Amino acid sequence: MSFFKKYNGTANARLLRMERVIWPLVYGGLLALVLAWFTENRQATDATGLYAVGCVALAMGVAVFVLRSRQKEE
């Protein structure tokens, strides 16, 4: 008996699509925020755009994550 339950994925195409889009959005948003932080001193307009894109991507990733956590397998 193992401590953690094994998760072999889902057969539902909609849930699988949600699972595949969550982490690229979260990590892409975080990467954009870090890049904006580093470019803030030199190119303020580029940093503002990166901050906006990063925040939107991160918020969408978290929203899909919360939505997926509330879905049930059929």
N, CA, C and O atoms as CSV, one atom per row, in Angstrom:
chain,resi,resn,atom,element,x,y,z
A,1,MET,N,N,0.846,-1.179,0.000
A,1,MET,CA,C,0.000,0.000,0.000
A,1,MET,C,C,0.889,1.240,0.000
A,1,MET,O,O,1.802,1.360,0.817
A,2,SER,N,N,0.622,2.133,-0.898
A,2,SER,CA,C,1.453,3.331,-1.006
A,2,SER,C,C,0.786,4.504,-0.296
A,2,SER,O,O,-0.417,4.507,-0.037
A,3,PHE,N,N,1.602,5.482,0.001
A,3,PHE,CA,C,1.117,6.670,0.705
A,3,PHE,C,C,0.313,7.564,-0.216
A,3,PHE,O,O,-0.732,8.086,0.172
A,4,PHE,N,N,0.800,7.742,-1.446
A,4,PHE,CA,C,0.116,8.584,-2.410
A,4,PHE,C,C,-0.680,7.723,-3.376
A,4,PHE,O,O,-0.258,6.622,-3.730
A,5,LYS,N,N,-1.834,8.228,-3.802
A,5,LYS,CA,C,-2.609,7.526,-4.819
A,5,LYS,C,C,-1.957,7.736,-6.174
A,5,LYS,O,O,-1.456,8.822,-6.467
A,6,LYS,N,N,-1.964,6.702,-6.997
A,6,LYS,CA,C,-1.438,6.837,-8.348
A,6,LYS,C,C,-2.483,7.527,-9.209
A,6,LYS,O,O,-3.683,7.296,-9.068
A,7,TYR,N,N,-2.003,8.370,-10.095
A,7,TYR,CA,C,-2.897,9.044,-11.027
A,7,TYR,C,C,-2.393,8.766,-12.421
A,7,TYR,O,O,-1.322,9.237,-12.803
A,8,ASN,N,N,-3.146,8.015,-13.177
A,8,ASN,CA,C,-2.748,7.616,-14.513
A,8,ASN,C,C,-3.358,8.494,-15.597
A,8,ASN,O,O,-3.331,8.135,-16.774
A,9,GLY,N,N,-3.895,9.615,-15.219
A,9,GLY,CA,C,-4.490,10.495,-16.210
A,9,GLY,C,C,-5.980,10.255,-16.339
A,9,GLY,O,O,-6.572,9.471,-15.596
A,10,THR,N,N,-6.559,10.933,-17.279
A,10,THR,CA,C,-7.986,10.825,-17.498
A,10,THR,C,C,-8.258,10.457,-18.954
A,10,THR,O,O,-7.448,10.725,-19.842
A,11,ALA,N,N,-9.389,9.852,-19.171
A,11,ALA,CA,C,-9.789,9.511,-20.530
A,11,ALA,C,C,-10.678,10.605,-21.136
A,11,ALA,O,O,-10.905,10.627,-22.345
A,12,ASN,N,N,-11.169,11.495,-20.302
A,12,ASN,CA,C,-12.037,12.575,-20.754
A,12,ASN,C,C,-11.187,13.627,-21.484
A,12,ASN,O,O,-10.245,14.169,-20.907
A,13,ALA,N,N,-11.512,13.907,-22.723
A,13,ALA,CA,C,-10.719,14.818,-23.551
A,13,ALA,C,C,-10.736,16.243,-23.010
A,13,ALA,O,O,-9.726,16.942,-23.079
A,14,ARG,N,N,-11.854,16.673,-22.483
A,14,ARG,CA,C,-11.966,18.038,-21.958
A,14,ARG,C,C,-11.065,18.230,-20.738
A,14,ARG,O,O,-10.366,19.238,-20.631
A,15,LEU,N,N,-11.081,17.271,-19.827
A,15,LEU,CA,C,-10.251,17.369,-18.639
A,15,LEU,C,C,-8.770,17.244,-18.984
A,15,LEU,O,O,-7.928,17.901,-18.372
A,16,LEU,N,N,-8.457,16.407,-19.958
A,16,LEU,CA,C,-7.073,16.250,-20.393
A,16,LEU,C,C,-6.541,17.549,-20.993
A,16,LEU,O,O,-5.395,17.923,-20.743
A,17,ARG,N,N,-7.359,18.232,-21.776
A,17,ARG,CA,C,-6.967,19.514,-22.347
A,17,ARG,C,C,-6.710,20.549,-21.253
A,17,ARG,O,O,-5.765,21.333,-21.339
A,18,MET,N,N,-7.559,20.545,-20.225
A,18,MET,CA,C,-7.369,21.465,-19.109
A,18,MET,C,C,-6.061,21.168,-18.382
A,18,MET,O,O,-5.334,22.088,-18.010
A,19,GLU,N,N,-5.761,19.887,-18.179
A,19,GLU,CA,C,-4.530,19.518,-17.490
A,19,GLU,C,C,-3.297,19.911,-18.291
A,19,GLU,O,O,-2.273,20.271,-17.711
A,20,ARG,N,N,-3.381,19.849,-19.592
A,20,ARG,CA,C,-2.239,20.195,-20.432
A,20,ARG,C,C,-2.005,21.689,-20.545
A,20,ARG,O,O,-0.898,22.107,-20.885
A,21,VAL,N,N,-3.006,22.505,-20.272
A,21,VAL,CA,C,-2.857,23.947,-20.444
A,21,VAL,C,C,-2.502,24.656,-19.128
A,21,VAL,O,O,-2.047,25.800,-19.149
A,22,ILE,N,N,-2.703,23.996,-18.003
A,22,ILE,CA,C,-2.486,24.645,-16.709
A,22,ILE,C,C,-1.031,25.059,-16.513
A,22,ILE,O,O,-0.747,26.237,-16.297
A,23,TRP,N,N,-0.110,24.105,-16.587
A,23,TRP,CA,C,1.273,24.392,-16.218
A,23,TRP,C,C,2.005,25.290,-17.213
A,23,TRP,O,O,2.808,26.114,-16.776
A,24,PRO,N,N,1.781,25.184,-18.508
A,24,PRO,CA,C,2.412,26.187,-19.387
A,24,PRO,C,C,1.955,27.614,-19.098
A,24,PRO,O,O,2.747,28.552,-19.197
A,25,LEU,N,N,0.686,27.781,-18.742
A,25,LEU,CA,C,0.209,29.122,-18.394
A,25,LEU,C,C,0.860,29.624,-17.110
A,25,LEU,O,O,1.303,30.771,-17.047
A,26,VAL,N,N,0.920,28.785,-16.099
A,26,VAL,CA,C,1.496,29.199,-14.818
A,26,VAL,C,C,2.980,29.509,-14.975
A,26,VAL,O,O,3.437,30.579,-14.574
A,27,TYR,N,N,3.736,28.578,-15.556
A,27,TYR,CA,C,5.176,28.793,-15.684
A,27,TYR,C,C,5.501,29.880,-16.709
A,27,TYR,O,O,6.469,30.619,-16.527
A,28,GLY,N,N,4.727,29.992,-17.763
A,28,GLY,CA,C,4.929,31.064,-18.730
A,28,GLY,C,C,4.665,32.428,-18.112
A,28,GLY,O,O,5.393,33.385,-18.376
A,29,GLY,N,N,3.630,32.519,-17.291
A,29,GLY,CA,C,3.341,33.773,-16.604
A,29,GLY,C,C,4.436,34.154,-15.626
A,29,GLY,O,O,4.822,35.320,-15.541
A,30,LEU,N,N,4.937,33.172,-14.886
A,30,LEU,CA,C,6.028,33.447,-13.957
A,30,LEU,C,C,7.299,33.858,-14.697
A,30,LEU,O,O,8.015,34.753,-14.247
A,31,LEU,N,N,7.583,33.216,-15.817
A,31,LEU,CA,C,8.757,33.570,-16.607
A,31,LEU,C,C,8.635,34.993,-17.148
A,31,LEU,O,O,9.607,35.747,-17.138
A,32,ALA,N,N,7.457,35.355,-17.615
A,32,ALA,CA,C,7.254,36.717,-18.118
A,32,ALA,C,C,7.418,37.745,-17.002
A,32,ALA,O,O,7.959,38.827,-17.233
A,33,LEU,N,N,6.956,37.420,-15.797
A,33,LEU,CA,C,7.124,38.345,-14.678
A,33,LEU,C,C,8.596,38.516,-14.303
A,33,LEU,O,O,9.036,39.624,-13.998
A,34,VAL,N,N,9.345,37.432,-14.325
A,34,VAL,CA,C,10.775,37.523,-14.012
A,34,VAL,C,C,11.511,38.316,-15.090
A,34,VAL,O,O,12.365,39.144,-14.774
A,35,LEU,N,N,11.190,38.073,-16.342
A,35,LEU,CA,C,11.817,38.829,-17.420
A,35,LEU,C,C,11.478,40.314,-17.327
A,35,LEU,O,O,12.329,41.165,-17.584
A,36,ALA,N,N,10.248,40.621,-16.964
A,36,ALA,CA,C,9.856,42.029,-16.803
A,36,ALA,C,C,10.628,42.671,-15.659
A,36,ALA,O,O,11.013,43.837,-15.745
A,37,TRP,N,N,10.852,41.927,-14.602
A,37,TRP,CA,C,11.586,42.453,-13.463
A,37,TRP,C,C,13.036,42.780,-13.842
A,37,TRP,O,O,13.595,43.780,-13.391
A,38,PHE,N,N,13.635,41.919,-14.679
A,38,PHE,CA,C,15.016,42.152,-15.099
A,38,PHE,C,C,15.132,43.259,-16.142
A,38,PHE,O,O,16.158,43.938,-16.192
A,39,THR,N,N,14.129,43.459,-16.963
A,39,THR,CA,C,14.210,44.485,-18.001
A,39,THR,C,C,13.631,45.827,-17.553
A,39,THR,O,O,13.585,46.776,-18.337
A,40,GLU,N,N,13.199,45.908,-16.329
A,40,GLU,CA,C,12.530,47.113,-15.844
A,40,GLU,C,C,13.451,48.336,-15.873
A,40,GLU,O,O,12.985,49.438,-16.162
A,41,ASN,N,N,14.726,48.173,-15.584
A,41,ASN,CA,C,15.633,49.314,-15.517
A,41,ASN,C,C,15.975,49.889,-16.892
A,41,ASN,O,O,16.196,51.093,-17.021
A,42,ARG,N,N,16.020,49.045,-17.907
A,42,ARG,CA,C,16.444,49.513,-19.228
A,42,ARG,C,C,15.287,49.921,-20.130
A,42,ARG,O,O,15.307,51.002,-20.719
A,43,GLN,N,N,14.303,49.078,-20.238
A,43,GLN,CA,C,13.183,49.326,-21.151
A,43,GLN,C,C,11.876,49.284,-20.356
A,43,GLN,O,O,11.275,48.221,-20.201
A,44,ALA,N,N,11.453,50.409,-19.870
A,44,ALA,CA,C,10.267,50.458,-19.014
A,44,ALA,C,C,8.999,50.066,-19.761
A,44,ALA,O,O,8.117,49.431,-19.185
A,45,THR,N,N,8.895,50.435,-21.037
A,45,THR,CA,C,7.674,50.092,-21.779
A,45,THR,C,C,7.606,48.592,-22.046
A,45,THR,O,O,6.529,47.999,-21.988
A,46,ASP,N,N,8.755,47.975,-22.337
A,46,ASP,CA,C,8.763,46.527,-22.529
A,46,ASP,C,C,8.425,45.806,-21.236
A,46,ASP,O,O,7.715,44.800,-21.248
A,47,ALA,N,N,8.926,46.313,-20.130
A,47,ALA,CA,C,8.660,45.695,-18.837
A,47,ALA,C,C,7.174,45.783,-18.488
A,47,ALA,O,O,6.609,44.844,-17.927
A,48,THR,N,N,6.554,46.890,-18.815
A,48,THR,CA,C,5.125,47.041,-18.520
A,48,THR,C,C,4.303,46.014,-19.295
A,48,THR,O,O,3.381,45.407,-18.751
A,49,GLY,N,N,4.641,45.827,-20.555
A,49,GLY,CA,C,3.941,44.830,-21.357
A,49,GLY,C,C,4.169,43.420,-20.844
A,49,GLY,O,O,3.244,42.608,-20.810
A,50,LEU,N,N,5.404,43.126,-20.444
A,50,LEU,CA,C,5.698,41.795,-19.901
A,50,LEU,C,C,4.985,41.561,-18.572
A,50,LEU,O,O,4.506,40.459,-18.304
A,51,TYR,N,N,4.918,42.604,-17.743
A,51,TYR,CA,C,4.166,42.484,-16.490
A,51,TYR,C,C,2.698,42.164,-16.769
A,51,TYR,O,O,2.109,41.304,-16.114
A,52,ALA,N,N,2.122,42.851,-17.730
A,52,ALA,CA,C,0.709,42.637,-18.055
A,52,ALA,C,C,0.477,41.224,-18.586
A,52,ALA,O,O,-0.443,40.534,-18.149
A,53,VAL,N,N,1.314,40.799,-19.530
A,53,VAL,CA,C,1.165,39.462,-20.105
A,53,VAL,C,C,1.392,38.394,-19.043
A,53,VAL,O,O,0.666,37.401,-18.991
A,54,GLY,N,N,2.388,38.594,-18.203
A,54,GLY,CA,C,2.683,37.626,-17.154
A,54,GLY,C,C,1.564,37.504,-16.149
A,54,GLY,O,O,1.206,36.397,-15.748
A,55,CYS,N,N,1.009,38.622,-15.739
A,55,CYS,CA,C,-0.096,38.589,-14.773
A,55,CYS,C,C,-1.337,37.927,-15.353
A,55,CYS,O,O,-2.014,37.158,-14.671
A,56,VAL,N,N,-1.631,38.224,-16.601
A,56,VAL,CA,C,-2.807,37.611,-17.241
A,56,VAL,C,C,-2.617,36.110,-17.391
A,56,VAL,O,O,-3.532,35.342,-17.094
A,57,ALA,N,N,-1.449,35.681,-17.845
A,57,ALA,CA,C,-1.192,34.252,-18.021
A,57,ALA,C,C,-1.217,33.526,-16.685
A,57,ALA,O,O,-1.781,32.436,-16.585
A,58,LEU,N,N,-0.623,34.105,-15.670
A,58,LEU,CA,C,-0.614,33.484,-14.350
A,58,LEU,C,C,-2.024,33.394,-13.777
A,58,LEU,O,O,-2.394,32.368,-13.207
A,59,ALA,N,N,-2.804,34.443,-13.921
A,59,ALA,CA,C,-4.182,34.428,-13.426
A,59,ALA,C,C,-5.026,33.390,-14.162
A,59,ALA,O,O,-5.836,32.695,-13.548
A,60,MET,N,N,-4.834,33.285,-15.482
A,60,MET,CA,C,-5.576,32.273,-16.235
A,60,MET,C,C,-5.167,30.870,-15.812
A,60,MET,O,O,-6.021,29.991,-15.692
A,61,GLY,N,N,-3.873,30.642,-15.584
A,61,GLY,CA,C,-3.406,29.329,-15.148
A,61,GLY,C,C,-3.973,28.941,-13.797
A,61,GLY,O,O,-4.383,27.798,-13.598
A,62,VAL,N,N,-3.998,29.879,-12.871
A,62,VAL,CA,C,-4.555,29.603,-11.545
A,62,VAL,C,C,-6.058,29.371,-11.639
A,62,VAL,O,O,-6.594,28.501,-10.952
A,63,ALA,N,N,-6.736,30.131,-12.472
A,63,ALA,CA,C,-8.186,29.953,-12.631
A,63,ALA,C,C,-8.508,28.577,-13.212
A,63,ALA,O,O,-9.431,27.909,-12.747
A,64,VAL,N,N,-7.760,28.156,-14.213
A,64,VAL,CA,C,-7.997,26.828,-14.805
A,64,VAL,C,C,-7.647,25.741,-13.792
A,64,VAL,O,O,-8.313,24.707,-13.734
A,65,PHE,N,N,-6.601,25.972,-12.991
A,65,PHE,CA,C,-6.215,25.017,-11.958
A,65,PHE,C,C,-7.342,24.831,-10.945
A,65,PHE,O,O,-7.673,23.701,-10.585
A,66,VAL,N,N,-7.932,25.936,-10.487
A,66,VAL,CA,C,-9.031,25.863,-9.528
A,66,VAL,C,C,-10.252,25.213,-10.172
A,66,VAL,O,O,-10.918,24.390,-9.545
A,67,LEU,N,N,-10.545,25.575,-11.407
A,67,LEU,CA,C,-11.682,24.979,-12.113
A,67,LEU,C,C,-11.492,23.473,-12.287
A,67,LEU,O,O,-12.434,22.702,-12.098
A,68,ARG,N,N,-10.276,23.052,-12.648
A,68,ARG,CA,C,-10.007,21.630,-12.823
A,68,ARG,C,C,-10.079,20.861,-11.508
A,68,ARG,O,O,-10.477,19.697,-11.489
A,69,SER,N,N,-9.696,21.508,-10.413
A,69,SER,CA,C,-9.738,20.823,-9.115
A,69,SER,C,C,-11.165,20.551,-8.676
A,69,SER,O,O,-11.401,19.654,-7.866
A,70,ARG,N,N,-12.110,21.301,-9.190
A,70,ARG,CA,C,-13.505,21.103,-8.824
A,70,ARG,C,C,-14.268,20.160,-9.753
A,70,ARG,O,O,-15.412,19.801,-9.473
A,71,GLN,N,N,-13.636,19.759,-10.856
A,71,GLN,CA,C,-14.259,18.834,-11.791
A,71,GLN,C,C,-14.134,17.406,-11.273
A,71,GLN,O,O,-13.183,17.081,-10.562
A,72,LYS,N,N,-15.089,16.558,-11.627
A,72,LYS,CA,C,-15.057,15.161,-11.215
A,72,LYS,C,C,-14.887,14.279,-12.438
A,72,LYS,O,O,-15.331,14.606,-13.538
A,73,GLU,N,N,-14.232,13.155,-12.211
A,73,GLU,CA,C,-14.105,12.143,-13.275
A,73,GLU,C,C,-15.470,11.522,-13.521
A,73,GLU,O,O,-16.275,11.366,-12.603
A,74,GLU,N,N,-15.709,11.182,-14.742
A,74,GLU,CA,C,-17.005,10.558,-15.069
A,74,GLU,C,C,-16.873,9.069,-15.178
A,74,GLU,O,O,-17.858,8.380,-15.446
